[in-house]
Amino acid sequence: MTSSSAEAAQSDSDIAAIVLAAGKSTRMRSKLPKALHPVCGKPILAHILDALAEAGVTRRIVVVGHEGEAVRKTLDARYGDGVLEYVEQVEQRGTGHAALMAQPLLAAHQGTSLIVPGDAPLLTAGVLRDLLQTHVTRKAGATLLTAVLSDAGAYGRVLRDPNGDVSGIVEARDASPEQREVREINTSVYAFASAGLFRALRDLKPNNAQGELYLTDAIRLLKEAGSSIAAVVAPDPDIVLGVNTRVELAEVAETLRRRLLCDLMLAGVSIVDPATTYVDAGVRIGQDTTLLPGTHLLGETIIGEECVIGPNAVLTDVTVGDRVRLRASFAEKSVVGDDCKIGPFSHLRPGSVLGRNVKVGNFVETKATTLGDSVSAGHLSYLGDAQVGADTNIGAGTITCNYDGFQKHRTTIGERTFIGSSTTLVAPVTVGDDAFTAAGSVITKEVPTDALAIARERQSVKDGWVSARRERQRRQREGGKAEC
C-alpha cells in the first residue's frame, strides 16, 4: 500500500485502538506483568503502541487488569500523562468482555475500532495500515488479520464459505477434527465498524468450553446480522507470535532482533555475526559502521558512520561519533566524539563525555568526567568527577580521589598537561595548563600553570643494607639452633 492510500484510509474514518492487556499471564511465572517484559529494549506493550502510532492511530485505549497500576505507571512514564487512555477489566471473562470494557470511552465513536492483543510485539505499522485500508475499501463490518501456518496448533481457525468469504472463527479447543485441519488462523487483530462492534459484544454468550465471552463470536454475530467480513492475510506468519511463557519471550526476541539486524545491514551496516550481535529497537547506526561479534547496543544508543564496535562491547544509552574504534568495553549514558579509540577493557560510566580523538585504554574507568580533544588516558586509571583539558596525557595508574567519605569533589586538569604515572589527585584540586606532576605524587594543592609538582618523599640509598640484613637473619637462625 502506498503512503498516500494509507493517509486516505486514515482520513476517511476516525480510528481508535483497543489494546487488550488485562491477562494475569500466570505461565510467565513473574512478578512483573507480562506486558512490561522487555523485548529488544522495549516493553512488549510499547512495541504494539508504537506500531499503532506509526500507523496513524493516535487514540489508544489500553485494557488493564492484573497489576494494572504498574502497567499505567510504566506507560505514562514512557509516553506522558494523558497520552494513553485506560479501562480496567476487573473480572477476567474473556476477550469479548475485555473489549466491551472500552465501550464507555467509545460510546460516541462512529469510526473504526482496531482491536489488538497486548502480547504480540512483532505486529508492524505496515500490516496495520494494510488492514485499515482493506477495511475502509471493502466497507466491512469487520476485517480480520489472518495468517497461514504449516501447523496451526492452538490458534483459532478462520472459517470461510464456498465463495471464500469469512463466515466465522472457531477456537481450537472448540473446533471439530475437520476444522482443526484448517491452516488459516486468527491473529486476534481486527478492524471493526465501532457501532456494530459494541452491539455484537453486548450480545455475546459464554457458549464455549471455557465459559467465556469470546471476541471471535462477534464475527459470527456480525455475519448473521448481514455485515460483510473481510480478511487480510499477513505476509509474514511470525507476526502472530505472542508471548505466554519465557520460552516464547526469547523466541519473539530472537525474531525481532533478526528483523532489526536485517534492516541495519540493508541500510549499510556490516554485522559480522548476527547470531552474537544484540541491538535494541531504539538504536541508530550510521553507514559503513561494522559490528563485531559479542556487541550489545542497548537503549537509545546512537552510533555514527565508519565505526568499528566490538568485539564484546556493551553500550547502553551512548552517543558515539564517526570513525570511533571501541573494543571489549562497557559504556553507559556517555558521549564519545569522532575518531576516539576506546578499550580494550575500558569502562565509561554515566556522565562521561569524550571530545574528538580521545584515547581511553585498557583498564581505564571514567565517571561524570569530560575529556577534551586529544586527551590520552592509556591504561590503569580512574577519572571520576573530573574535567580534563585538550591535549593532556594521563599517565598509567592515575587516580582522582573524588570521594571523601561524605561527598564528591571535582578535579580540574588544564590543557597540554602531563600527569605522571601513579599520580593521586585528591579533590577538590586544580592542575593548570602546561603543568607537570611527577610520577608517584600525591597532589593535594593547586598546581599553577607551567609548573612541576613533586609530592613524594626524597629517595635515600643505603649501600650494603641488603647483605647486612641477610647476615643478621643468618645469625638469628644459628643462635636459635644453639639454644635448642
Secondary structure, 3 states (H helix, E strand, C coil): CCHHHHHHHHHHCCEEEEEEECCCCHHHCCCCCHHHCEECCEEHHHHHHHHHHHCCCCEEEEEECCCHHHHHHHHHHHHCCCCCEEEECCCCCCHHHHHHCCHHHHCCCCCEEEEEECCCCCCCHHHHHHHHHHHHHHCCCEEEEEEECCCCCCCCEEEECCCCCEEEEECHHHCCHHHHCCCEEEEEEEEEEHHHHHHHHHCCCCCCCCCCCCCHHHHHHHHHCCCCEEEEECCCHHHHCCCCCHHHHHHHHHHHHHHHHHHHHHCCCEECCHHHCEECCCCEECCCCEECCCCEEECCCEECCCCEECCCCEEECCEECCCCEECCCEEECCEECCCCEECCCCEECCCCEECCCCEEEEEEEEECCEECCCCEEEEEEEEECEEECCCCEECCCCEEECECCCCECCEEECCCCEECCCCEEECCEEECCCCEECCCCEECCCECCCCEECCCCCCCCCCCHHHHHHHHHHHHHHHHHHHC
